[in-house]
């Protein structure tokens, strides 16, 4: 059983639980672990469920400094795997 630890969060509990389930499902579905595949799946799932633009970083060692939309930030670990998931505002590119 993987141990999930929340390291930092600004996200409702139901969304956190969704991220944990998605990460677990992805891990269970992979024959060989791929951090890129994990990040892609989480981003795609959260873009679909909560609107764009979500970003996801997965690995065992990385630094970060990000700006996120309020209520849309989660940094957690599953054993020795660290996952940073956050949303940024999408600006319209339409002319004024």
Helices and strands as residue ranges (DSSP letters): E 4-11, H 13-29, H 35-50, E 54-59, E 72-78, E 81-87
